[in-house]
Amino acid sequence: MNLPTKLTVLRIILSFIVIAILVFPFYTVGVTWPRVIILGISLKSEYMVAGVIFIVASITDFIDGYLARKNNQVTDTGKMLDAIADKILVDSVLIIFAAHGFISVIIPIIIVVRDIIVDAIKMEAASKGKVVAAIKSGKIKTASLMIGTVLTFFYNLPFEAMNIRVSDFFLFFATIMSIVSLIEYYKLNKNIIFSKEEFIN
């Protein structure tokens, strides 16, 4: 297992820690998370702790990809684990946010469904010997989603003090870009998807 893959595994572990912090009923074991007052806004400290871990996990996503490309250590196992890690980290957090009433439930529904369809397109293309490269709209979606998610962890501060819902803007924009990128992925790969020809590298 090379270093990029180890970082990906670390991201998966950190993802489960974030999930545990957000959903485990700590009160049942006598643990109470203190609330923190920032700019006059009362924050749940568990969200702040989980947010910091989320940021660290997101940074490993950038680092493992960079190291894999730089050191020529890109492997099929690494790519598979990287995709799994991304889905666990981001999709689960969005679902939890929706369950806790922080964001609209439509956001995780669209993003999760989009990811499933895009992954299916990539797998179908791969089965025919074609690699589906990342596209600009998908990268914009990912960047917007990460910014919106991080802001939501920290209660949209400092913008919340100005009553400006920047976190919601980025999340809804990411949702729109999810749809846009899905359409683009389909248009770019529909000939491969519906082709009966088996491509050989």
Solvent accessible surface area in square Angstrom, and as a share of the most:
residue,aa,sasa,rsa
1,M,157,0.70
2,N,37,0.19
3,L,99,0.49
4,P,6,0.04
5,T,10,0.06
6,K,110,0.47
7,L,30,0.15
8,T,3,0.02
9,V,46,0.26
10,L,72,0.36
11,R,0,0.00
12,I,28,0.14
13,I,91,0.46
14,L,25,0.13
15,S,1,0.00
16,F,112,0.47
17,I,69,0.35
18,V,0,0.00
19,I,36,0.18
20,A,47,0.37
21,I,20,0.10
22,L,13,0.06
23,V,78,0.45
24,F,92,0.38
25,P,57,0.36
26,F,44,0.19
27,Y,170,0.65
28,T,84,0.49
29,V,92,0.53
30,G,70,0.67
31,V,69,0.40
32,T,119,0.69
33,W,69,0.24
34,P,90,0.57
35,R,133,0.49
36,V,52,0.30
37,I,117,0.59
38,I,59,0.30
39,L,109,0.54
40,G,69,0.67
41,I,37,0.19
42,S,44,0.29
43,L,0,0.00
44,K,77,0.33
45,S,12,0.08
46,E,31,0.14
47,Y,5,0.02
48,M,41,0.18
49,V,61,0.35
50,A,0,0.00
51,G,0,0.00
52,V,80,0.46
53,I,32,0.16
54,F,0,0.00
55,I,61,0.31
56,V,70,0.41
57,A,0,0.00
58,S,23,0.15
59,I,90,0.45
60,T,10,0.06
61,D,47,0.25
62,F,140,0.58
63,I,63,0.32
64,D,6,0.03
65,G,20,0.19
66,Y,102,0.39
67,L,32,0.16
68,A,13,0.10
69,R,163,0.60
70,K,134,0.57
71,N,74,0.38
72,N,135,0.69
73,Q,59,0.26
74,V,79,0.45
75,T,55,0.32
76,D,112,0.58
77,T,75,0.43
78,G,14,0.14
79,K,112,0.47
80,M,109,0.49
81,L,32,0.16
82,D,40,0.21
83,A,41,0.32
84,I,76,0.39
85,A,0,0.00
86,D,40,0.20
87,K,61,0.26
88,I,37,0.19
89,L,4,0.02
90,V,17,0.10
91,D,16,0.08
92,S,23,0.15
93,V,1,0.00
94,L,0,0.00
95,I,93,0.47
96,I,13,0.07
97,F,0,0.00
98,A,20,0.15
99,A,81,0.63
100,H,84,0.37
101,G,64,0.61
102,F,54,0.22
103,I,17,0.09
104,S,47,0.30
105,V,93,0.54
106,I,78,0.40
107,I,1,0.01
108,P,6,0.04
109,I,87,0.44
110,I,43,0.22
111,I,0,0.00
112,V,36,0.21
113,V,74,0.42
114,R,19,0.07
115,D,11,0.06
116,I,110,0.56
117,I,71,0.36
118,V,4,0.02
119,D,44,0.23
120,A,48,0.37
121,I,11,0.05
122,K,75,0.32
123,M,132,0.59
124,E,62,0.28
125,A,0,0.00
126,A,65,0.50
127,S,75,0.49
128,K,13,0.05
129,G,20,0.19
130,K,79,0.34
131,V,136,0.78
132,V,22,0.13
133,A,72,0.56
134,A,66,0.51
135,I,25,0.13
136,K,156,0.66
137,S,8,0.05
138,G,8,0.08
139,K,127,0.54
140,I,61,0.31
141,K,15,0.06
142,T,62,0.36
143,A,55,0.42
144,S,7,0.05
145,L,6,0.03
146,M,40,0.18
147,I,78,0.40
148,G,0,0.00
149,T,0,0.00
150,V,39,0.22
151,L,25,0.12
152,T,8,0.05
153,F,0,0.00
154,F,44,0.18
155,Y,39,0.15
156,N,1,0.01
157,L,23,0.11
158,P,72,0.45
159,F,64,0.27
160,E,49,0.22
161,A,56,0.43
162,M,111,0.50
163,N,127,0.65
164,I,88,0.45
165,R,103,0.37
166,V,26,0.15
167,S,1,0.01
168,D,39,0.20
169,F,125,0.52
170,F,50,0.21
171,L,0,0.00
172,F,90,0.37
173,F,72,0.30
174,A,0,0.00
175,T,7,0.04
176,I,100,0.51
177,M,24,0.11
178,S,0,0.00
179,I,75,0.38
180,V,54,0.31
181,S,0,0.00
182,L,37,0.18
183,I,84,0.43
184,E,65,0.29
185,Y,8,0.03
186,Y,96,0.37
187,K,129,0.55
188,L,117,0.58
189,N,11,0.06
190,K,85,0.36
191,N,118,0.60
192,I,34,0.17
193,I,35,0.18
194,F,140,0.58
195,S,29,0.19
196,K,195,0.83
197,E,106,0.48
198,E,118,0.53
199,F,63,0.26
200,I,161,0.82
201,N,166,0.85
